Amino acid sequence: MLALTLSLSVGCRRAQSDDGSGEATAGGTAAQTPAVEPGPPPEDWPRVLVIGPGSGPALYLGHEENAPAVGYLNPGVRVRLESSMVNGRVEVLVGGALATKAWVPLQRVGAYTQSRGRITGTRAYVGPGDFVGILGPAAEAGQMRVEVRPWLGGGNFIGPFVGTFATDQLADTPPEGEVEGVSSGECFRMAAGATLTVTESPTGDAITNLPALDPPLAVTVLRQRNDLFGVRAGYGPYLTGYVRGSLEACGGEMPEPEPAAGTSASEQPYWMSQERGPLHRIASGTRVRFHGRTIARLRAEGWARELGRQDGGLVDVFIAVNDDVAIRGLVRERSLTLVEGAEEAPVEEEEELPDELQ
């Protein structure tokens, strides 16, 4: 069961809505009145950004620390900034089949690099199409402050490392056409159960440690002298530097990484496998409400796991149309069509009649 369900409390109940109308709500107590009034999106930031990898909920009802989580976003989803940054979050509009307006942690929004290069001020390196978090314009003209977490495959990251990158080499979509990639090298694998310290130079300071993973982490060796290796670690973004120790040649190409986010192999979105409850199809055009306000509208037919019911024909559901976005909220019962999980009516045993009545 996803953390979102736990953070919103199991089941639903009637609670006072934000406007005091007594309207049925999902997720426990009502949201608090914002203490800070958000401003417009900053003019020196890109208006459209992209969601990066991360764990746990990504969509919140507000910018307050106690604002409830309302949903999840997979990496690659494009969002439009709708506010200034408040308390480490920014309000965004998520387009697509499940149009949603909510608040997202700043560390989840960023851009794709359009060319290869080093993140200035760090040992992090990017190839074309790698994701970097956006922190705002740098002091140097034409530079953007970025946060980079080199990806080691699956849910494994190291960092973060903060530096700068050319603003005109950042965009909300990967580059098109032929773009020069990173340098080639040889694949070597770390010893099982071993960690390696990465240094800035052969005799330089330590940057970080490469972790012991199962299976052991593979790195690209760009230079070797005895037990000293110049390496590029990760699948993009990368960490570059030097390691000393025992590395074993892979005997081939770098292994394919495990994906950073779950995907579905069936017609049902990945998110539907993460919750239990009766499964419904949900009609296009349905509006989703949370704490008395509309947070999303379906632009296509979707899927929903039923989590509970409230008075007035309202159903608490976990909704997705595809693998991009999943949210929790209240919808009208008439917008749902049951697919599986209906409760079977109890079978009554037939009473044996006395001879006089047979």
Secondary structure, DSSP 8 states (H G I E B T S, - for coil): --HHHHHT-SS-B----TTSS---BSSSS-----SS------TTS-SEEEE---SS--EESSSSTT--EEEEE-TT-EEEE-S--BTTEEEEEE-SSEEEEEEEEGGGEEEEESS-EE-BTSSEEE-TT-EEEEEEE-SSTTEEEEEE--EEETTEE---EEEEEEGGGEESS---S--------EEEEE-TT--EEEESSTTS-EEEEE---SS--EEEEEEEETTEEEEEESSSSEEEEEEES-EEE-SSS------SS---SSSS-GGGGG--S-EEEE-TT-EEEETTEEEEEESS-EEEEEEEEETTTEEEEEEESSSSEEEEEEEEGGGEEEEE--------------GGG-
